[in-house]
Amino acid sequence: MKFTSLFLLVILLLISCSSLPRYVTGETRQQADRNFQLGQKAENSCDYTRAHSYYARAYHDYTSIDHLQGKVQAGLSLARQYYLLGDSLNHQQWLDYLDLLISSEMQQMQPALDLHLIEIAYLEKDFRKAISLASRWQSINMEWEAQRLSYLLLSQAAKGDFSSQEFAELKKLLPGLYKNFRKGRMLDPGVYSYALYTSGYLLTCRSEWEPAEAFFRQAYETDLKLENTSGLASDLFAL
């Protein structure tokens, strides 16, 4: 009995020494979230070098507390900055690393990686590839689904026409996205403004100018709040 008690005491001491105190973990998580948000703000302003710096700090902080979801999101954001900065080598290396991390430890984050690949295909005007990738899955995660549908519909429109059913699905998501946006519950608030812009653009494809303008104005007002420079430029051009 005495040996058993001593053994349990040693185990408890080891656990306490190997675990971060809760207040340290909490502070680091808050710091990581702050850096991630600052990265988003810098990226919205098209300052990709500064965005990279903030995302790198967020990645380091998430890693230090073993927050896998944050680690993957920050890693994907880092990969995107490398792409936007024209560094294809580091971009691909990060994608390879994140693919391995997700497949081995965080399979539920696979849609986040897929969305990055869809975005890249769309930016490179490989609309056939974007459509193929975006047609493989659906998500109950509202943000992921809105992103998937936005890129899918815009790619379809670039090829000549788009699905009315999938457009209806995107519009059904807008009230929920707005609610989460208003309450500050979105990981990427820009997803909401992009869904609004997409809706406006699709309506212009069918010459429905008045409702299209209403969506563009909502997108503009949202991007103005987010200080999303690139989004504002698109909104103004559409108006």
C-alpha positions in Angstrom: 0.0 0.0 0.0 2.8 2.4 0.9 4.6 1.6 -2.4 1.4 2.2 -4.4 0.8 5.5 -2.7 4.4 6.6 -3.4 4.0 5.5 -7.1 0.8 7.5 -7.5 2.5 10.6 -6.0 5.4 10.3 -8.4 3.0 10.0 -11.4 1.0 13.1 -10.2 4.2 15.1 -9.8 5.3 14.1 -13.3 2.0 15.1 -14.8 2.0 18.5 -13.0 5.6 19.2 -14.1 4.9 18.2 -17.8 1.7 20.2 -18.1 1.5 24.0 -18.5 -0.4 25.8 -15.8 -3.9 26.7 -16.9 -3.3 30.4 -16.6 -0.2 30.1 -18.9 -2.1 28.1 -21.4 -5.0 30.6 -21.4 -2.7 33.6 -21.8 -0.8 31.9 -24.6 -4.1 31.0 -26.4 -5.3 34.6 -26.1 -2.0 35.9 -27.5 -2.2 33.4 -30.3 -5.7 34.4 -31.2 -4.7 38.1 -31.1 -1.7 37.5 -33.4 -4.0 35.5 -35.8 -6.5 38.4 -35.9 -3.7 40.9 -36.5 -2.5 38.7 -39.3 -5.9 38.8 -40.9 -6.0 42.6 -40.6 -2.6 42.9 -42.3 -3.7 40.5 -45.0 -6.9 42.5 -45.6 -4.7 45.5 -46.1 -2.6 43.5 -48.6 0.5 43.8 -46.3 1.4 40.1 -46.8 4.9 40.4 -45.2 3.5 41.8 -42.0 0.6 39.3 -42.1 3.2 36.5 -42.4 5.0 37.8 -39.3 1.8 37.7 -37.2 0.7 34.3 -38.5 4.1 32.9 -37.7 3.8 34.2 -34.1 0.3 32.7 -33.9 1.6 29.4 -35.2 4.4 29.3 -32.6 2.0 30.1 -29.8 -0.6 27.5 -30.9 2.2 24.9 -31.2 3.5 25.7 -27.7 0.2 24.8 -26.1 -0.5 21.9 -28.6 -3.7 23.6 -30.0 -3.9 21.6 -33.2 -6.8 23.4 -34.8 -5.1 26.8 -34.3 -1.8 25.3 -35.5 -3.4 24.1 -38.7 -5.3 27.4 -39.4 -2.2 29.5 -38.7 -0.1 27.2 -40.9 -2.6 27.5 -43.8 -2.5 31.2 -43.4 1.3 31.2 -43.5 1.1 29.0 -46.7 -1.3 31.5 -48.3 1.1 34.4 -47.5 4.0 32.6 -49.2 1.8 32.1 -52.2 0.7 35.8 -52.3 4.4 36.8 -51.9 5.3 34.6 -54.9 7.4 32.1 -52.8 6.2 28.9 -54.5 8.8 26.7 -52.8 7.9 27.6 -49.2 4.2 27.5 -50.1 4.5 23.9 -51.4 6.6 22.9 -48.4 4.0 24.1 -46.0 1.2 22.4 -47.9 3.2 19.1 -47.8 3.8 19.5 -44.0 0.1 20.4 -43.3 -1.2 17.6 -45.4 0.9 15.2 -43.3 -0.2 16.8 -40.0 -3.9 16.8 -40.9 -3.9 13.2 -42.2 -2.1 11.9 -39.1 -3.5 14.1 -36.3 -6.4 16.3 -37.4 -8.4 14.7 -40.1 -11.4 16.9 -39.3 -9.4 19.9 -40.6 -9.1 18.4 -44.1 -11.8 20.8 -45.5 -9.7 23.7 -44.5 -6.7 22.4 -46.6 -9.1 21.6 -49.5 -10.5 25.2 -49.4 -6.9 26.5 -49.7 -6.4 24.4 -52.8 -9.7 25.5 -54.2 -8.8 29.1 -53.6 -5.4 28.7 -55.3 -7.0 27.0 -58.3 -9.5 29.8 -58.6 -6.9 32.5 -58.3 -4.9 30.8 -61.1 -8.0 30.7 -63.2 -8.0 26.9 -63.3 -11.8 26.8 -62.9 -12.2 23.2 -64.0 -9.9 22.1 -61.1 -11.7 24.5 -58.6 -15.0 23.0 -59.6 -13.7 19.5 -59.3 -12.2 20.1 -55.8 -15.3 22.0 -54.5 -17.7 19.3 -55.7 -16.2 16.5 -53.7 -17.6 17.4 -50.3 -20.0 19.4 -48.2 -19.6 20.7 -44.6 -21.9 21.4 -41.7 -19.4 24.1 -40.8 -21.1 27.3 -42.0 -17.9 29.2 -42.9 -16.4 26.3 -44.8 -19.6 25.6 -46.7 -20.0 29.3 -47.6 -16.4 29.4 -48.9 -16.8 26.2 -50.8 -20.0 27.4 -52.5 -18.6 30.8 -53.3 -15.6 29.4 -55.1 -17.7 26.7 -56.8 -20.3 29.1 -58.1 -17.8 31.8 -59.2 -15.8 29.1 -61.0 -19.0 27.7 -62.6 -19.9 31.3 -63.7 -16.5 31.7 -65.3 -17.1 28.6 -67.3 -20.4 29.9 -68.6 -23.2 29.3 -66.1 -23.9 28.3 -62.5 -26.1 26.1 -60.4 -29.3 27.8 -59.2 -29.7 25.1 -56.5 -26.2 25.8 -55.1 -26.8 29.5 -55.3 -29.9 29.1 -53.3 -27.9 27.1 -50.7 -25.4 29.9 -50.5 -28.1 32.5 -49.9 -29.6 30.3 -47.2 -26.3 30.6 -45.3 -26.3 34.4 -45.3 -28.6 35.1 -42.3 -26.5 32.7 -40.1 -23.2 34.2 -41.4 -24.5 37.7 -40.6 -25.5 36.7 -37.1 -22.1 35.2 -36.4 -20.4 38.2 -38.0 -22.4 40.6 -35.9 -21.5 38.7 -32.7 -17.8 38.3 -33.6 -18.0 34.5 -33.8 -16.4 34.0 -37.2 -12.9 32.7 -37.6 -12.6 34.6 -40.9 -15.2 37.5 -41.1 -14.2 38.0 -44.7 -16.1 34.9 -45.6 -19.4 36.7 -45.0 -18.4 39.7 -47.2 -17.2 37.3 -50.0 -20.5 35.4 -49.9 -22.3 38.7 -50.3 -20.0 39.7 -53.2 -20.5 36.3 -54.8 -24.3 36.7 -54.6 -24.2 40.1 -56.2 -21.8 38.9 -59.0 -24.0 35.9 -59.8 -27.1 38.1 -60.1 -25.3 40.4 -62.6 -24.6 37.3 -64.7 -28.4 37.0 -65.0 -28.9 40.8 -65.5 -30.7 41.2 -62.2 -29.1 44.5 -61.5 -31.2 45.9 -58.6 -30.8 42.9 -56.2 -27.2 42.6 -57.3 -26.5 46.2 -56.3 -28.1 45.5 -52.9 -25.6 42.6 -52.3 -22.7 44.7 -53.5 -23.5 47.5 -51.1 -23.8 45.0 -48.2 -20.4 43.6 -49.1 -18.9 47.1 -49.3 -20.3 48.0 -45.9 -18.9 44.8 -44.4 -15.5 45.1 -46.0 -15.4 48.7 -44.8 -15.8 47.5 -41.2 -13.1 44.9 -41.8 -10.8 47.4 -43.4 -10.5 44.8 -46.2 -8.7 46.8 -48.9 -8.8 44.1 -51.6 -12.5 43.4 -50.9 -13.4 47.1 -51.0 -11.7 47.5 -54.4 -13.8 44.6 -55.8 -17.0 46.0 -54.3 -16.5 49.4 -55.7 -15.7 48.1 -59.1 -18.9 46.1 -59.0 -20.9 49.1 -58.0 
